């Protein structure tokens, strides 16, 4: 197994395209965490299949095909949570895992309860253990590869919650533990200390049981994790799962300013997805599109955005959400794209993303 202080490593392997017409596909794999957990360089965020995005476009059978397409192309890390649905996303993944558990690296989360109009944290040890058992049943598996704390419960010392999760590792129900960052674009107090709360939590739980991965937002238009959180992880051999690497779909270049979103879509209330701000942020997409064009007609802005995230470190694994086979295949192919120094310089010069508070 890997060294506890190694930030990450990578290698290329050939995998069979079992559900995509046969043949083989070369994929990059990365190791994260002290336990050297091996995953495909690009994961699959499963939340859009069941929760938080346009409900009218969520179709179970198509989502199942999307998961198969991702696994076929080496996107082995499947990222879900019991709150997605709630519960329905884990059930959906269970349909695939029943057939292909050996091909997948399963990451799920606990600690948040979804009500009619609200979400609350629950970090009580007894609840955490019951939640794990329920996730195992829904996922149709005996072991969760990475069990993440979605949010700490302010009423329960985080060490107690983490201790209960560590007991799940000892019981063989979980292989490794992870923590989700507190509140993404959380502050109007300025960028300084944006991830200070998460780092404080990490320092506390590390005294109880090793953290193998941290999941936090990181993308071309939300690079704040580069300042403190990513260096913290790299220095300690902790993997970094980059959530929302495509900016909730904006960096794909497929969204039109003013197109509107259904009420159940999180972007309907997002300060960067008003018609005005979507128009104001178009230069970011235009820059990614120019870079993509230099790499070939088939290369997309989304692949450039993912390649940029991949380049932030060998311990970084972007986890783009997708609910269509096409997008899962396109995202996986981004691992083959190598950005030049010129590309990186241009991305560094792109304008800062604006939100309605700016």
N, C-alpha and C positions, 0 to 999 in steps of 0.2 A: 504494500500500500504506500501512499505518498507521504512525503515529509510534511510535518505540521506547519512549516514556515514557507512552503513553496506557494507562490501566489497563483500558479496555474500552469498548465502545459497544454500542448495541442499535438494532434497527429492526424494523418489522413488514413481513412479505411475505405474499403469497397463494401457496399451493402447491396443485396439483391432487391430489385424492384418487384416485389411479390404481387402487389395490387396495381401495377401500372404497366402491364404489358411485357414483363420479363426484362432480362438484362441486369446490368449492375450500374450503380451510381456512386461516385467517389464523394465522400463527405469529410469535413473536418470535425474532429471531436476534441473537446476540451475537458480538463479535469478541474474541479472546483472543490475548495475546502480541504481541511486537514485529512479527511478520509479519502481524498482523491476520487471523488465521485465523477464518473465519466458520462458526458452528455454530448449530443450534437451541438455544434457551434451556435446554431440558431434554434430556439425553442418555439413552442406554439402556445400562445395565450388563448385559452378556451372560453374566457368570460363572454365575448361577444356572441357566442353561440346560444347563450341562455339568459343573459342578464345585461342591463345597463346600456345596451345599444338597441336600435330600432327593432321592436318586437315583431312587427309584421314581416320582417325578413329572416326570422329565426325558424329554421326548418330542421328537425331532428335527423332525418335520413341524410340530408345533404351535409350536415355537420359531421355525422359519422364518416362519410366519405372523405371529408376534409381531414379528419384525424388520421385516417388510413394514408392519405396522400402525404401528410407531413411525416409520418413514420417511414414511409417508403423512401423518402428523400433525406433521411437521417436527422430530422428534427425530432429527436427522441424525448426531449423534456416537454411534458404536457403539464401546463400550469393551470390549476383550477382552485376552487375553494368551496366549502360547504355552503357559503352564503350566496353563491351564484345560482340564482333561480328563485328562491333558495333550493338547494339540494339537487335540482334537475340536471345541472351540469355534470356533477359527479355520476349520476345515473347514466347520462349519455356516454361518458367516457367508459363506464363499466361495460357497456355493450362492445366496445372495441377491445378493452383489456381482457375480456373473457377469452378472446381469440389470440391476442398478441401481447400478453403481459411481458414476455421476454424481450420485446422490441422497444419497450417504453421505459422512461424514467418519470415516475409519477410524483408531482409536487402538488400538495393541497394545503389548505389553511384552515385554522380554527380561530375562535375568539370573538367573532361578530355574529350577532343575532339580528335578523331582519324582521321588522314589524310592518304594520300597514303603512305608516308614514315616517318611519325612523329606523335607525340602525344603532344598536347598543353593544358595548363590549361585555364579554363574560369571560373572565380568566380564572374562575374558581377551579381548583384542581380536579374535583369530581366531575365537573362539566367537561373539562378538557378531555378526560379519559373516555367519557361517554361519547363525546363528539368524534373521537378517533375511531372508536368501534363502529359508529354509524357510517363514517366515511369509508371504512374498510368494506362494509357490507355493500354500500352503493357502488363502490369502485370494483367490486368483485375481485378483490385481491387480499392476500394475507399480510402484505407489507407495503407501507408507504415509503418511498425513497427519501423524500424531503418533506417534513411536516413543519409548516411555518405558522408563527403567531401573527395573525392578521393585524391586531391592535392590542396593546396592553390595556387591561382593565384598571381604571384609576382607583377602584375600590379594593383591589387585590395587589399586594406587592408582586412586582413582575418576577422576582426570584421564586415565588411560590408557584406561579403558572409555569415557569420554565422548568422547575423541578419536577412537576407532574409530566411535562413533555419528555424530560430526560428518562423518567421511569418507563415511558413507552418504548424508548430505545432499548432499555434493559430487558423489556419483555419481548423484544423481537418484532414489535408491531411497526416500528419506525426505524429507518436507517440513520437519518441525520436530521438536524434541526436548523430552521432558518427564521429570520425576523423580517417583517415588512416595515419599511420606513414610515415614520409618522408624517402625516399630512404633506402632500407633494408641494404645490405652489402655496405654501401655507401662510405666508406672512406678508404684511405690508410694511413691516418694520425695516425692510431692506434685506439684501441677500445674505448678509453676514449672519452666521449661526442658523441658517435654514435647517440644517440637519443636526444641530446640537442636541436636540431632544432624543433623536434616534441613537446618536453616539453614546449618550449617557445610558440609555437602556442597554445597548450592546456591552458597554463596560460592566454593567451590573450582572447581566446574564452569563457573560463569559466566566465569571467566578463560580458559576453553578455547573455549567456544561458547555462544551465548545459550540460556537456558532459556525455552521458550515457555509451558510449563504445569507446574503441580505438582498431583498428585493426593493428596488426604488426606481422612480422615474428617471430616465436618462435618454436624451435625444438631442438632435441638432438644435431644436428650439427650446429645450429645457435641459441645459448642460450643468445645472447647479451642483449635481452630485460630484462633479469633477473636483470641486474645491476642497472638500474635507471628507466626505463619506467614502468615495472611491479610494483615496489614498489610505484611509483607515483600514479598509478591507484588504488592500494589496499588501500592506505591511504585516498583516496577521494571517495571510494565507486563506482569507475568507472569500468565497465566490460572490460575484455580483450579478444578480439577475436584473437586467435592464428592462423595466416595465415601460410601456407606452413608447417604444423606440420610434414609432411612426407618428407620434404626436396625435394620438386618437384619430388617425387616418388623414390628418391634414397634410403630412409630408409625402403622401402618395401622389398628390396632385390630381386626385380624382374627385375632389369636392369643389363645389361651385359656391362662391360667396352669395349669400342670400337664399340658398336652396331650401333652408328650413329643415328642422328635425322634428320627429314625432315626440310627443310629450314625455314618453318613457325613455328617450335617448338622453344620456347624460350630457351630450353636447348642446342640448337645448338650453341648458343653464350654465354653460361653460363660458367664462369671460373672453376666451379667444375665438369663440365660434359665433359671435354676433356677425351680422352681414358686414358691418363696418370693419371689424377687426380681421375677418377673413380676407377682406379686400386689402387691408393694410399690410397683411403678412404674406401676400402673394410673392414679393421679391425673394423670400426664402425658398419657396418651391421653384421659382424660376431659376435660381442659382443651382439647385440640385438637378434640375432638368438639363441645364447647360453641361454640367459635369457628366451626367449620364450619356448625353449625346456623343461625347468624346470617346466613350467606351464601346459604342456600338448601338445600332438601332433597337436591339432587343433589351437594352439596359434601361431600367426605370428609375425615377427619382426615389422611390421607396427603397430600391436596392442600394443606392448611394447612401441613403440615410442609415440603413442597417450596416453597411460596410464601415461607415464612420464609427458607429457604436462598437463594432467588433474590434476596431483598431485602438480602443481605449485601454486595452489590457488583455492578456491571455486568460485572465480569470473572469472576464466579462462575457455573459451570454445574453444577447438580446432575446426578448420574449414577445414578439409581435402578435397581436390578436388577429384572428382570421376565422371566418365562417364559410369560406368558399374554397374549393379545391384549388382553383386558379391562384388565389392569393397565397395559399400555403406553399405551393410549388415555387412561386416567384420569390417569396421570402427566403425559402431554403437555398435557392440558387445564389442569393446575395453573398453567401460564404465564399464563393469563388471570385468575387470582385476584389481587386486590389487597387486601392486609391493611390494616386501619385502625390508627390510633395506639392505639386501645383494644385491638385484637387483639394488637399487638406488646407492649403493656404486660402483658397477661395471660400471654403466652408467657414474658416475662421473669420473671414471678412464679411460674412452675411450679416444683415441687420438683426438686432435683437428682436425677439418676438414680442409683440404687443398684445395686451389684454385690455378689457374695458375699463380697468382701474388706472391705466397709464395716462 
